[in-house]
């Protein structure tokens, strides 16, 4: 039986707009499970990224609950959420947000240093291990401006997982990449998931969605559909794509 890692109940997010309220998320109930690769899809403006940020504690919902280890992110103090983001969560974004004057190695290691429970020697060891895993060892002393977009995103993935996060959040991680780099990044995320990493990803890219074991469709801030898939197998990608396409068509994507 799957173990729940994080859950949302009655989650709402609204903004003041033209004298009224603009409702971005509407009474969302959702459970995320250990080891799952969950992907959220939906049309532009459906609330995908807002949902991801609310679930991760990066943004605070207007009402409802986001529960993780007994903590409700909607009412928790900000310093408690910051601590969680340094220890339990990892983040990957479309724009990599690497520090321009730090080397790739330093960009990865700095997040490890923020985790006070990891000794500095262990941080350096882990950073080197991840540079090897991501195929970056030969350029780890380069600055972000000296490497390709795909290499920057692989560095961002290494940075996101240096603290062995319980949950990895990814917001359109392939949105700024070409086809070759997209495949490389998706292969890394799939490998991480198959090794046990829990992932929640927002995407509009069908190629990225095919890596999911669970697809959730959002429309006007509400979950209107869900699809479960077996673990990703590249030899069965054609049939998987047909299944996902048929489901997305039924969602009027």
SERO-4910 file (N, C-alpha, C, O; in steps of 0.05 Angstrom, whole numbers):
BEGIN
 pado doro    nc1    nc2    nc3   cac1   cac2   cac3    cc1    cc2    cc3    oc1    oc2    oc3
  Unk    A     17    -24      0      0      0      0     18     25      0     37     27     15
  Unk    A     11     44    -17     27     69    -19     24     86      6      3     88     18
  Unk    A     47     98     13     47    116     36     44    145     27     59    154      9
  Unk    A     26    159     39     22    188     33     46    204     43     54    201     67
  Unk    A     57    221     26     79    238     35     70    266     40     81    280     58
  Unk    A     49    275     26     39    302     29     10    302     20      3    289      0
  Unk    A     -7    317     34    -35    318     25    -47    346     27    -38    362     43
  Unk    A    -66    351      9    -80    377      9   -109    371     12   -120    352      1
  Unk    A   -122    388     28   -151    385     33   -165    413     30   -157    432     44
  Unk    A   -184    414     13   -199    439      9   -182    463      2   -187    485     11
  Unk    A   -161    458    -14   -141    479    -20   -153    500    -39   -163    494    -60
  Unk    A   -151    525    -30   -161    548    -46   -140    569    -48   -124    574    -29
  Unk    A   -139    582    -71   -121    605    -74   -136    627    -90   -145    622   -112
  Unk    A   -138    650    -79   -152    672    -92   -136    698    -91   -119    701    -73
  Unk    A   -142    716   -110   -129    742   -110   -150    763   -114   -171    759   -127
  Unk    A   -146    786   -102   -163    809   -107   -160    818   -136   -137    821   -145
  Unk    A   -182    822   -150   -181    829   -178   -205    846   -186   -228    837   -185
  Unk    A   -200    871   -195   -221    888   -204   -244    890   -185   -268    889   -192
  Unk    A   -238    893   -159   -258    897   -139   -271    871   -130   -289    871   -113
  Unk    A   -263    848   -141   -274    822   -134   -251    803   -127   -229    811   -120
  Unk    A   -257    777   -129   -238    756   -123   -234    739   -148   -253    729   -160
  Unk    A   -209    734   -154   -202    716   -176   -193    690   -163   -173    688   -149
  Unk    A   -209    668   -168   -204    643   -156   -186    625   -174   -194    616   -195
  Unk    A   -161    621   -165   -141    606   -180   -143    576   -174   -143    560   -192
  Unk    A   -145    569   -148   -149    541   -140   -175    539   -124   -181    557   -108
  Unk    A   -191    518   -130   -217    516   -118   -221    489   -104   -226    469   -118
  Unk    A   -219    489    -78   -225    465    -62   -212    439    -72   -225    419    -77
  Unk    A   -186    441    -75   -171    417    -85   -164    398    -62   -154    406    -41
  Unk    A   -171    373    -67   -163    351    -49   -143    333    -65   -149    325    -87
  Unk    A   -119    329    -54    -99    314    -68    -79    301    -48    -71    314    -29
  Unk    A    -72    276    -54    -51    263    -38    -28    256    -57    -33    246    -79
  Unk    A     -4    261    -47     20    253    -62     32    229    -47     33    229    -22
  Unk    A     43    210    -62     52    185    -50     82    181    -53     94    190    -73
  Unk    A     94    168    -34    123    162    -35    130    146    -60    116    126    -66
  Unk    A    150    155    -74    160    140    -97    145    146   -122    153    135   -143
  Unk    A    124    162   -122    109    167   -146    122    189   -163    136    207   -152
  Unk    A    118    187   -189    125    209   -208     98    220   -217     86    209   -235
  Unk    A     90    242   -204     64    254   -210     67    278   -227     84    295   -222
  Unk    A     51    280   -248     52    303   -266     26    317   -267      5    304   -270
  Unk    A     26    343   -265      2    360   -267      2    373   -294     22    386   -302
  Unk    A    -20    370   -309    -24    382   -335    -49    399   -335    -65    397   -316
  Unk    A    -52    415   -356    -75    432   -359    -68    455   -377    -45    460   -382
  Unk    A    -89    469   -386    -85    491   -404    -70    514   -389    -70    515   -365
  Unk    A    -59    532   -405    -47    556   -393    -67    571   -377    -90    576   -386
  Unk    A    -60    578   -352    -78    593   -335    -96    575   -318   -114    585   -304
  Unk    A    -92    549   -319   -109    530   -304   -102    529   -275   -118    519   -259
  Unk    A    -79    539   -267    -70    539   -239    -49    519   -232    -44    514   -209
  Unk    A    -36    508   -253    -16    486   -248      7    495   -230     12    483   -210
  Unk    A     20    517   -238     43    526   -223     34    536   -195     49    532   -176
  Unk    A     11    549   -194      1    559   -168     -3    535   -149      3    537   -125
  Unk    A    -13    513   -160    -17    489   -144      9    478   -134     12    471   -111
  Unk    A     29    476   -152     55    466   -144     68    483   -122     78    473   -103
  Unk    A     66    510   -125     79    527   -105     63    526    -79     76    529    -58
  Unk    A     37    523    -80     22    521    -55     28    494    -41     30    494    -16
  Unk    A     31    473    -56     37    447    -44     66    446    -32     71    431    -13
  Unk    A     84    462    -43    111    462    -34    117    482    -12    139    481      0
  Unk    A     98    499     -6    102    519     14    116    544      3    123    562     19
  Unk    A    122    544    -23    134    568    -35    114    591    -36    122    615    -36
  Unk    A     88    584    -38     67    604    -37     47    595    -16     45    571    -11
  Unk    A     32    613     -5     13    606     16    -15    607      5    -24    627     -6
  Unk    A    -29    585      8    -57    583     -2    -75    602     15    -68    609     37
  Unk    A    -98    609      4   -117    626     17   -132    611     39   -138    622     60
  Unk    A   -139    586     33   -155    570     52   -149    540     47   -137    532     27
  Unk    A   -157    524     66   -153    495     64   -128    487     80   -118    501     96
  Unk    A   -118    463     73    -94    452     87    -75    439     67    -83    427     47
  Unk    A    -49    443     73    -28    426     60    -13    414     83      0    428     98
  Unk    A    -15    388     86     -4    374    109     21    358    102     21    342     83
  Unk    A     42    363    117     67    348    114     80    345    141     86    364    155
  Unk    A     83    320    150     95    314    176     81    329    198     94    339    217
  Unk    A     54    331    196     39    344    217     38    374    215     24    387    231
  Unk    A     52    386    196     52    415    193     33    423    171     31    410    150
  Unk    A     17    444    176     -1    455    156     12    480    144     16    500    157
  Unk    A     19    478    118     33    500    105     17    526    103     28    547    101
  Unk    A     -9    523    105    -26    547    103    -23    565    127    -26    589    125
  Unk    A    -18    553    150    -16    569    175     12    568    187     16    582    207
  Unk    A     30    553    176     57    550    188     73    577    187     68    594    169
  Unk    A     92    580    205    109    603    205    129    601    182    137    579    174
  Unk    A    136    624    170    153    624    147    181    611    152    191    597    134
  Unk    A    192    615    175    219    604    181    218    573    182    237    560    175
  Unk    A    195    562    190    192    533    190    191    522    161    202    501    155
  Unk    A    178    537    143    176    529    115    204    532    102    211    515     85
  Unk    A    218    552    109    245    556     98    263    532    106    278    522     89
  Unk    A    261    524    131    277    501    140    270    476    124    288    461    117
  Unk    A    244    472    120    236    448    104    247    449     76    256    428     65
  Unk    A    247    472     64    257    474     36    287    469     35    297    461     14
  Unk    A    301    473     57    330    467     58    336    438     63    358    428     57
  Unk    A    317    423     74    322    396     82    306    375     68    316    354     59
  Unk    A    280    379     66    261    358     56    253    361     27    244    341     15
  Unk    A    255    385     16    245    389    -11    268    398    -30    287    411    -21
  Unk    A    264    391    -55    282    401    -76    266    414    -98    242    407   -102
  Unk    A    278    434   -112    263    449   -131    278    452   -158    302    458   -158
  Unk    A    264    448   -180    275    452   -207    256    470   -221    231    466   -221
  Unk    A    266    491   -235    249    510   -249    256    510   -279    277    500   -287
  Unk    A    239    523   -294    244    526   -323    269    543   -327    287    536   -343
  Unk    A    270    566   -313    294    582   -312    311    571   -289    302    570   -266
  Unk    A    336    564   -294    352    549   -275    359    564   -250    364    551   -229
  Unk    A    360    590   -251    367    606   -227    393    598   -214    396    598   -190
  Unk    A    413    592   -231    440    587   -220    453    614   -214    447    634   -226
  Unk    A    470    613   -193    484    638   -186    507    642   -206    525    626   -209
  Unk    A    506    665   -219    523    670   -242    553    670   -236    569    663   -253
  Unk    A    560    679   -212    589    681   -206    600    657   -190    622    658   -179
  Unk    A    583    636   -188    592    611   -176    596    590   -197    582    589   -217
  Unk    A    616    572   -193    619    550   -212    596    530   -209    580    532   -191
  Unk    A    595    512   -228    574    491   -227    576    476   -201    556    470   -187
  Unk    A    600    468   -193    604    454   -168    594    470   -144    581    460   -127
  Unk    A    601    496   -144    593    513   -121    563    517   -121    551    518    -99
  Unk    A    550    518   -144    521    521   -145    508    497   -132    487    500   -119
  Unk    A    519    473   -136    508    449   -125    513    448    -95    495    443    -79
  Unk    A    538    454    -87    547    451    -59    533    471    -41    528    464    -17
  Unk    A    528    494    -51    518    515    -33    491    507    -19    486    515      4
  Unk    A    475    493    -34    449    484    -22    454    463      0    439    461     19
  Unk    A    475    447     -3    482    428     18    492    442     43    486    433     65
  Unk    A    507    464     39    516    479     63    493    492     78    496    496    103
  Unk    A    471    497     65    448    509     78    434    489     96    420    496    115
  Unk    A    439    463     91    428    442    108    448    437    131    468    424    128
  Unk    A    441    448    153    460    448    176    466    420    186    486    416    201
  Unk    A    450    400    179    454    373    189    475    358    173    483    336    181
  Unk    A    484    369    150    504    355    134    531    368    137    535    391    131
  Unk    A    551    353    146    578    363    150    590    373    123    583    362    102
  Unk    A    607    393    124    618    405     99    632    384     82    630    385     57
  Unk    A    647    366     94    661    345     79    641    327     64    646    320     41
  Unk    A    618    321     77    598    305     65    585    320     42    578    308     21
  Unk    A    581    346     45    570    363     23    588    361     -1    578    358    -23
  Unk    A    614    365      2    632    364    -20    632    337    -34    633    334    -58
  Unk    A    632    316    -17    631    288    -28    606    284    -44    606    272    -66
  Unk    A    583    292    -33    557    289    -47    556    306    -73    546    296    -93
  Unk    A    567    330    -72    567    347    -96    583    335   -118    575    335   -141
  Unk    A    607    324   -111    623    311   -131    609    286   -143    610    281   -167
  Unk    A    596    271   -125    582    247   -134    560    255   -154    556    241   -174
  Unk    A    545    276   -148    523    285   -166    534    296   -192    521    293   -213
  Unk    A    557    311   -191    569    321   -216    576    297   -234    572    299   -258
  Unk    A    586    276   -222    592    252   -238    566    240   -250    565    234   -274
  Unk    A    546    238   -234    521    225   -242    507    241   -265    495    230   -283
  Unk    A    510    268   -263    497    285   -283    515    290   -307    507    306   -325
  Unk    A    538    278   -308    556    282   -331    568    309   -332    572    320   -354
  Unk    A    575    321   -309    585    348   -308    613    350   -296    624    373   -294
  Unk    A    625    328   -290    651    329   -276    672    345   -292    689    359   -280
  Unk    A    671    342   -319    692    355   -335    688    385   -337    706    400   -347
  Unk    A    665    396   -328    660    425   -330    652    436   -303    640    458   -302
  Unk    A    657    422   -282    647    431   -255    659    457   -246    648    470   -228
  Unk    A    682    465   -258    695    490   -250    686    513   -268    694    536   -265
  Unk    A    668    507   -288    658    528   -306    636    544   -292    623    535   -274
  Unk    A    633    568   -301    611    585   -293    586    578   -310    589    567   -332
  Unk    A    562    584   -300    538    577   -316    538    589   -344    529    576   -363
  Unk    A    549    613   -347    550    626   -374    568    612   -394    567    617   -418
  Unk    A    584    593   -384    603    579   -401    594    552   -410    608    537   -423
  Unk    A    569    544   -402    559    518   -409    532    521   -423    520    542   -423
  Unk    A    522    499   -434    496    499   -449    472    500   -430    475    495   -406
  Unk    A    449    505   -441    425    505   -425    419    477   -413    410    476   -390
  Unk    A    424    456   -428    420    429   -417    439    423   -394    431    411   -375
  Unk    A    464    432   -397    483    428   -375    476    445   -350    479    436   -328
  Unk    A    465    469   -355    456    485   -332    433    471   -318    431    471   -293
  Unk    A    414    459   -333    391    446   -321    400    420   -306    389    414   -285
  Unk    A    419    406   -317    430    383   -302    443    391   -276    441    377   -256
  Unk    A    456    414   -277    468    425   -252    446    432   -232    448    427   -208
  Unk    A    424    444   -243    401    451   -225    389    426   -213    379    427   -190
  Unk    A    388    404   -228    377    379   -216    395    369   -194    386    361   -173
  Unk    A    421    370   -199    441    362   -178    437    379   -153    437    368   -131
  Unk    A    434    405   -157    430    423   -134    404    416   -119    403    416    -95
  Unk    A    383    408   -134    357    402   -122    358    377   -105    342    375    -86
  Unk    A    375    358   -112    375    332    -98    398    328    -79    401    307    -67
  Unk    A    415    349    -75    439    345    -59    432    337    -30    447    323    -17
  Unk    A    409    347    -20    401    341      7    383    316      9    370    311     30
  Unk    A    383    300    -12    366    276    -13    337    283     -5    327    272     15
  Unk    A    324    300    -20    297    310    -12    277    287    -12    278    268    -27
  Unk    A    257    290      6    235    272      7    217    275    -17    205    256    -27
  Unk    A    216    300    -27    198    307    -50    212    327    -67    222    347    -58
  Unk    A    212    321    -93    225    339   -113    203    352   -129    186    339   -142
  Unk    A    203    379   -129    183    395   -144    196    406   -169    218    417   -168
  Unk    A    183    402   -192    194    411   -218    173    427   -233    151    416   -239
  Unk    A    179    452   -239    160    469   -253    170    474   -282    189    490   -286
  Unk    A    158    460   -301    166    462   -329    197    459   -333    209    477   -345
  Unk    A    209    438   -322    238    437   -323    250    434   -351    274    438   -354
  Unk    A    234    427   -371    245    424   -398    235    446   -416    240    446   -440
  Unk    A    221    466   -405    208    487   -421    227    504   -438    219    514   -458
  Unk    A    252    507   -429    271    524   -443    292    508   -458    312    519   -466
  Unk    A    288    482   -461    309    464   -472    301    454   -500    277    452   -507
  Unk    A    322    448   -516    316    436   -542    310    406   -538    311    396   -515
  Unk    A    304    392   -560    295    365   -558    316    346   -545    309    330   -528
  Unk    A    341    349   -553    362    332   -543    366    336   -513    367    317   -497
  Unk    A    367    361   -504    371    367   -476    346    359   -460    349    351   -437
  Unk    A    323    362   -472    298    354   -458    299    324   -452    293    316   -430
  Unk    A    308    308   -472    310    279   -468    329    272   -446    324    255   -429
  Unk    A    352    286   -445    373    281   -425    362    287   -397    366    272   -378
  Unk    A    348    310   -394    337    317   -368    315    298   -359    314    290   -336
  Unk    A    298    290   -378    276    272   -371    288    244   -364    277    231   -346
  Unk    A    309    236   -377    322    211   -370    333    212   -341    331    192   -326
  Unk    A    344    234   -334    355    237   -307    332    237   -286    335    224   -265
  Unk    A    310    251   -292    288    251   -273    275    223   -271    268    214   -249
  Unk    A    274    209   -293    263    182   -293    281    163   -276    271    147   -261
  Unk    A    307    166   -280    326    150   -265    324    155   -235    325    137   -219
  Unk    A    321    181   -228    317    188   -200    292    175   -189    292    164   -166
  Unk    A    270    176   -204    245    165   -194    247    135   -191    237    124   -172
  Unk    A    259    121   -211    262     92   -209    279     84   -186    278     61   -177
  Unk    A    296    102   -176    312     96   -153    298    103   -126    309     99   -105
  Unk    A    273    113   -129    257    118   -105    249    147   -100    234    152    -81
  Unk    A    260    165   -116    254    194   -112    225    200   -118    215    194   -140
  Unk    A    211    213   -100    184    223   -104    186    249   -120    201    267   -112
  Unk    A    170    252   -141    171    276   -158    143    286   -164    125    271   -169
  Unk    A    140    313   -162    116    326   -171    125    346   -192    140    365   -186
  Unk    A    115    343   -217    123    360   -239     99    373   -253     79    359   -257
  Unk    A    102    398   -259     82    412   -276     94    414   -304    118    421   -307
  Unk    A     78    408   -324     88    410   -352     65    413   -371     43    406   -366
  Unk    A     72    425   -394     53    425   -417     64    408   -440     52    406   -461
  Unk    A     87    395   -435    101    379   -455     93    350   -454     97    337   -433
  Unk    A     82    340   -476     73    312   -476     97    293   -471     94    272   -458
  Unk    A    120    299   -482    144    282   -478    150    279   -448    158    258   -439
  Unk    A    147    301   -433    152    300   -405    130    285   -390    136    269   -372
  Unk    A    105    289   -399     83    275   -386     85    245   -388     75    231   -371
  Unk    A     97    235   -410     99    206   -414    116    193   -392    114    169   -388
  Unk    A    132    208   -378    149    196   -357    133    191   -331    143    178   -313
  Unk    A    109    203   -329     94    201   -304     83    173   -299     78    158   -318
  Unk    A     80    167   -274     65    143   -266     36    151   -259     18    134   -257
  Unk    A     33    177   -255      6    188   -248      3    215   -260     20    233   -256
  Unk    A    -18    219   -276    -24    244   -289    -49    256   -277    -69    243   -273
  Unk    A    -48    282   -270    -70    297   -259    -76    320   -278    -58    335   -286
  Unk    A   -102    324   -284   -109    345   -302   -125    367   -287   -144    361   -273
  Unk    A   -116    391   -291   -127    414   -277   -142    432   -297   -131    437   -319
  Unk    A   -165    441   -290   -180    459   -307   -194    480   -289   -209    473   -270
  Unk    A   -189    505   -294   -200    527   -278   -197    523   -248   -215    528   -233
  Unk    A   -173    514   -241   -167    511   -213   -179    487   -199   -180    485   -175
  Unk    A   -190    468   -215   -202    444   -204   -190    419   -217   -183    419   -241
  Unk    A   -186    397   -202   -177    372   -214   -201    359   -227   -221    353   -213
  Unk    A   -199    354   -253   -222    342   -267   -216    314   -278   -234    301   -288
  Unk    A   -191    305   -275   -185    278   -285   -158    268   -275   -141    284   -267
  Unk    A   -155    242   -275   -130    229   -266   -126    203   -282   -145    189   -288
  Unk    A   -101    198   -288    -93    174   -303    -69    161   -290    -49    174   -284
  Unk    A    -71    135   -285    -48    119   -274    -35    104   -296    -48     93   -314
  Unk    A     -9    103   -295      7     89   -316     28     71   -302     36     76   -280
  Unk    A     37     50   -316     58     33   -305     85     48   -307     86     69   -320
  Unk    A    105     39   -293    132     52   -295    140     56   -324    135     39   -341
  Unk    A    154     78   -329    162     85   -356    181     64   -368    200     55   -355
  Unk    A    175     55   -392    191     36   -407    194     48   -435    175     49   -450
  Unk    A    219     56   -443    223     68   -469    215     51   -493    209     61   -514
  Unk    A    215     24   -489    208      6   -511    178      6   -516    169     -4   -536
  Unk    A    163     17   -497    134     18   -500    123     47   -502    100     52   -497
  Unk    A    141     65   -511    134     93   -511    111     99   -531     94    116   -525
  Unk    A    111     85   -553     90     90   -574     62     85   -563     44    101   -566
  Unk    A     59     62   -550     32     55   -539     25     73   -515      2     80   -511
  Unk    A     46     80   -500     41     98   -477     32    126   -487     14    138   -476
  Unk    A     45    135   -509     37    161   -520      9    161   -530     -6    180   -526
  Unk    A      1    139   -543    -26    137   -553    -46    137   -530    -67    150   -532
  Unk    A    -40    124   -508    -58    123   -484    -60    151   -472    -82    160   -465
  Unk    A    -37    165   -469    -38    191   -457    -52    211   -475    -67    228   -465
  Unk    A    -47    209   -501    -61    227   -520    -91    224   -519   -106    243   -519
  Unk    A   -100    198   -518   -128    193   -516   -140    205   -491   -162    216   -491
  Unk    A   -126    202   -469   -136    213   -443   -136    244   -444   -156    256   -436
  Unk    A   -115    256   -455   -115    285   -457   -137    296   -475   -148    317   -470
  Unk    A   -143    281   -496   -165    288   -514   -191    288   -500   -208    305   -504
  Unk    A   -195    268   -482   -219    266   -467   -222    289   -447   -244    296   -438
  Unk    A   -198    300   -439   -198    323   -421   -201    349   -436   -202    371   -424
  Unk    A   -203    347   -463   -205    370   -481   -180    388   -479   -182    413   -479
  Unk    A   -157    375   -477   -132    389   -476   -125    403   -502   -105    415   -505
***
